[in-house]
């Protein structure tokens, strides 16, 4: 039962990254792809109807942590208290910027909130990557499952590491590039006119940097987290996940060259799925490894709730998530089609 909930947790995280990922990527790029207020409104309308729903996946992930893996929730939310508060404020800032920018008809007012929206999106993209890097690298857990991480120490991967070190920073940069690519392809797929052309050009220019960072982070991950290599050696079928990521990257550039924005966006989604699945497979059975002493790391077995509770929870979780999926599909089908610069208010 713990393994089932581990897989569900991985699916929720993947769903959030896929959906809110293009949302964040749009925020990262909207000052670059849009010229003037009309085009910025065009960019905002590509996410205006769905960004609330996309963040439901993040809330569901938090709920699953509390329900299925309470020890992980207690440990991580205390150890990562400072960065989690920063993420919370950045999420609030993005929501405020989206709502407030149109409340006052003033160029200065709109520009202020546009910059705030872009800055919050960039920092969130980096912080989410840094968070994943910390999970892969591990944290200085003690025997009671407690830890504390300062924001940074000396940028070395060591038992005294902080939230930021050379490895987690690399993963943060990879996250920023990935979500920027995802957002650029979303805008190329959902807009027309000049914004579409600029978005496609940015996607093509980001692709080489993304490929380089994927290679660098993959090589570094094998150095930082031995569990990844051990799992691949034990279960060679796990190589299918990085193959999916590579296929997704190749599909993105091939589709862009062919002018197929919709296919490029789908290939980018496959790349993200492959990368996250590779990380989940490489860490199994760990949820939060311990630096220096793997035996005290939090696994899907020592951090899980009682089997009976997990079984009962599954009976309401499945229909609840089916409703979320149905709403997500409905919202995206309703807003299907390209958005022009002259549409809307």
Secondary structure, DSSP 8 states (H G I E B T S, - for coil): -HHHHHHHHHHHHHHHHHHHHHHHHHHHHHHHH--SHHHHHHHHHTTTTTHHHHTHHHHHHHHHHHHH-HHHHHHHHHHTHHHHHHHHHHHHHHHHHHHHTTTS--HHHHHHHHHHHHHHHHHHHHHHHHHHHHHHH-B---TTS-----SBSSS--STT--SB-HHHHHHHHHHHHHHHHHHHHHHHHHB-HHHHHHHHHHHHHHHHHHHHHHHHHHHHHHHH-HHHHHHHHH-GGGHHHHHHHHHHHHHHHHHHHTT-HHHHHHHHHHHHHHHHHHHHHHHTTEEE-BSS-GGGSEETTTSS--HHHHHHHHHHHHHHHHHHHHHHHHHHHHT-S-B-TTS--
